[in-house]
């Protein structure tokens, strides 16, 4: 069951709130990429963030991790009861916040088993084997394989997700975890995400594929650099499919530019994605 009603008062976190973004604004050269983002992710929750390409989803992920050039000029980020708005990437990682990149990191030549231990507090062979099994890769076949160009994009993506699973973070931000993998593998990824939540890891699932939201407890829709709709996955998927995805099918990305103030104001005020 999704608990997505507002349970917070005067900026104090509710007991089941892990992450809270309050009025986050981020500016990049020539564009305001995030415009007053408000978002709450609860403990052990899968929260799907839907949006067309160009809507600001990856900018939000980079802001959450404290990447260079993505520090808010307004608003604050609360994580596990702390204001981490000015924290570095390293400080955020130490608190239990991690990001699986849309394009997996490359550590050429490093054995898969060693790669999986990089973020683990106490590396254990059993956990490494469990992580590979969780992404439908044989531990016997993959633990000793080097991370190199011999691996397919799908294998790299699975190994990246296995690394996140192995480290057991408090919050895993998964940026388009289905990109570069076969459609037949998406079910494995969704099962992994659900298993992570069952183990106590909150997951912010960033995707432009509304079917991925089936695994979520809560969903939000991002348009024009702002969250314009939050609710049950079924509600947000229907909204996205009827009013946003047609633009993506036609144009390949969000149909408005962030500089188009009139369109943006209408998006935020009325919660519409079509023109």
C-alpha positions in Angstrom: 0.0 0.0 0.0 1.4 3.4 -0.8 1.4 6.1 1.9 1.7 9.3 -0.2 -0.5 11.7 1.7 1.3 14.7 3.3 2.4 13.6 6.8 4.8 16.4 7.5 4.2 19.7 9.4 6.5 22.8 9.8 9.4 21.1 8.0 9.7 18.3 10.5 10.2 14.8 9.2 7.6 12.1 9.8 9.0 8.9 11.3 8.7 7.1 8.0 10.2 9.9 5.8 13.7 9.3 4.5 14.2 11.9 1.8 12.5 15.3 1.5 13.2 17.9 -1.2 11.8 21.3 -0.4 11.4 23.9 -3.2 14.6 22.9 -5.0 15.8 25.3 -7.7 18.9 24.5 -9.8 20.4 26.6 -12.6 22.7 25.4 -15.3 24.3 27.6 -18.0 21.4 29.0 -20.0 18.7 27.1 -18.2 16.8 26.6 -15.0 16.8 22.8 -14.9 14.9 22.3 -11.6 12.1 24.7 -10.7 10.7 24.4 -7.2 10.9 20.6 -6.9 9.1 19.1 -3.9 9.4 15.4 -3.3 9.2 12.9 -0.5 10.5 9.4 -0.4 9.6 7.2 2.5 11.5 4.4 4.2 11.5 1.0 2.4 9.4 2.6 -0.4 9.8 2.3 -4.2 9.0 5.8 -5.6 8.8 6.0 -9.4 9.7 9.3 -11.0 8.2 9.4 -14.5 8.9 12.0 -17.2 9.8 12.5 -20.8 13.4 12.9 -21.8 14.5 16.4 -21.0 12.0 16.9 -18.2 14.7 17.2 -15.5 14.9 13.7 -14.1 18.6 13.2 -14.4 19.3 16.7 -13.2 17.3 15.8 -10.1 19.4 12.7 -9.6 22.7 14.6 -9.9 21.4 17.2 -7.5 20.5 14.6 -5.0 24.1 13.2 -5.2 25.7 16.7 -4.9 27.4 16.5 -8.3 29.4 19.4 -9.4 27.3 22.2 -10.9 24.1 20.8 -9.5 23.9 22.6 -6.1 20.6 24.3 -5.4 20.5 28.1 -5.3 17.2 27.8 -3.4 15.5 25.2 -1.2 16.9 22.3 0.9 17.4 18.6 0.8 16.7 16.6 4.0 18.0 13.1 4.3 17.4 10.8 7.3 16.7 13.9 9.4 19.7 15.9 8.3 20.0 18.9 6.0 22.4 17.7 3.3 21.9 20.5 0.9 25.6 21.6 1.1 27.1 18.1 1.6 29.6 16.7 -0.8 29.1 13.5 -2.9 31.3 11.6 -0.4 29.4 12.8 2.6 26.1 11.8 1.1 27.4 8.4 0.2 28.6 7.9 3.8 25.1 8.6 4.9 23.7 5.8 2.7 22.7 7.6 -0.5 23.9 6.1 -3.8 23.2 6.5 -7.5 23.2 3.9 -10.3 24.1 5.9 -13.4 22.1 5.6 -16.6 25.5 4.8 -18.3 27.3 2.3 -16.0 30.7 3.3 -14.6 33.7 1.7 -16.2 36.5 0.1 -14.2 38.3 -1.6 -17.0 40.0 -4.8 -16.1 38.7 -5.0 -12.5 37.2 -8.4 -11.7 33.4 -8.3 -11.2 33.7 -9.6 -7.6 36.1 -6.8 -6.7 33.9 -4.2 -8.4 30.9 -5.4 -6.3 32.9 -4.9 -3.0 33.8 -1.2 -3.7 30.7 0.1 -1.9 30.4 -2.7 0.7 31.2 -1.9 4.3 32.2 -5.5 5.1 32.7 -7.5 1.8 31.4 -11.0 2.0 31.5 -13.6 -0.7 28.0 -14.8 0.2 26.6 -11.2 -0.4 28.4 -10.9 -3.7 27.0 -14.2 -4.9 23.6 -13.1 -3.7 23.9 -9.8 -5.6 24.8 -11.5 -8.9 22.0 -14.0 -8.5 19.6 -11.2 -7.8 20.3 -9.7 -11.3 20.1 -13.1 -12.9 23.8 -13.5 -13.5 25.6 -16.7 -12.5 28.2 -16.1 -9.7 30.3 -18.9 -11.0 30.4 -17.5 -14.5 30.8 -13.8 -13.6 32.7 -13.3 -10.3 36.1 -13.7 -12.0 35.3 -11.9 -15.3 36.9 -8.6 -15.8 34.7 -5.5 -16.3 35.7 -4.7 -19.8 34.5 -4.2 -23.4 33.7 -8.0 -23.6 30.7 -7.4 -21.5 27.5 -6.3 -23.2 25.7 -3.1 -22.2 23.0 -5.2 -20.6 25.6 -7.1 -18.6 27.2 -3.9 -17.4 23.9 -2.6 -16.3 23.1 -5.7 -14.4 26.5 -5.6 -12.7 26.0 -2.0 -11.8 22.6 -2.8 -10.2 24.2 -5.8 -8.4 26.8 -3.4 -6.9 24.0 -1.2 -5.6 22.2 -4.1 -4.2 25.3 -5.5 -2.5 26.1 -2.2 -0.6 22.5 -2.1 0.9 22.2 1.7 0.9 19.4 3.6 2.7 18.4 5.2 -0.6 19.2 3.9 -4.1 18.6 6.4 -6.9 18.2 4.3 -10.1 18.5 6.5 -13.2 16.8 4.6 -16.1 17.8 1.1 -14.9 16.1 -0.5 -17.9 18.2 1.4 -20.5 20.4 -0.8 -22.6 18.8 -4.1 -21.5 16.6 -6.5 -23.4 12.8 -6.1 -22.9 12.8 -9.6 -21.5 15.2 -8.6 -18.7 13.0 -5.8 -17.4 11.1 -8.2 -15.2 14.3 -9.2 -13.5 15.1 -5.6 -12.8 11.7 -4.9 -11.4 12.0 -8.0 -9.2 15.4 -6.7 -7.9 14.0 -3.3 -7.1 11.1 -4.8 -5.1 13.6 -7.1 -3.3 15.7 -4.1 -2.4 12.7 -2.4 -0.8 11.8 -5.5 1.1 15.3 -5.5 2.6 14.8 -2.0 3.8 16.4 0.1 1.0 14.3 3.0 -0.4 14.4 3.3 -4.2 13.9 6.4 -6.3 13.2 4.8 -9.7 13.8 7.3 -12.5 12.3 6.3 -15.8 10.4 7.4 -18.9 8.8 4.0 -19.3 5.5 4.1 -17.4 5.3 0.3 -17.2 8.3 0.3 -14.9 6.1 2.1 -12.3 4.2 -1.1 -11.8 6.8 -2.1 -9.2 6.4 1.2 -7.2 4.4 2.1 -4.1 4.2 5.7 -5.1 4.8 7.7 -8.3 5.5 11.3 -9.3 5.4 13.0 -12.7 8.1 15.5 -13.7 7.5 18.1 -16.3 9.4 21.3 -17.1 11.8 20.8 -14.2 9.0 20.4 -11.5 7.0 17.7 -9.9 3.4 18.3 -11.1 1.6 15.1 -9.9 2.1 12.6 -7.1 -0.1 9.7 -6.3 -0.6 6.0 -6.8 1.4 4.4 -9.7 -1.9 3.6 -11.5 -3.0 7.3 -11.3 0.3 8.8 -12.4 0.8 6.2 -15.2 -2.6 7.0 -16.7 -1.9 10.7 -16.6 1.5 10.2 -18.2 0.2 7.8 -20.9 -2.7 10.0 -21.9 -1.1 13.5 -21.7 2.7 13.2 -21.8 3.8 10.1 -23.7 2.1 11.2 -27.0 4.5 14.2 -27.1 7.4 11.9 -26.5 6.3 9.5 -29.2 6.0 12.4 -31.6 8.9 14.6 -30.7 11.3 12.3 -28.8 11.5 14.6 -25.8 9.6 17.1 -23.7 7.9 19.5 -26.2 8.7 22.8 -24.4 11.9 24.5 -23.5 12.6 25.6 -20.0 12.9 29.1 -21.3 9.2 29.0 -22.4 7.9 30.6 -19.3 4.3 30.8 -20.3 4.1 27.0 -21.1 6.0 26.1 -17.9 3.7 28.2 -15.7 0.7 26.5 -17.3 2.2 23.1 -16.7 2.8 23.8 -13.0 -0.4 25.7 -12.4 -2.8 23.3 -14.2 -0.8 20.1 -14.1 -1.0 19.5 -17.8 1.5 18.1 -20.2 -0.2 18.8 -23.5 -0.6 22.0 -25.3 
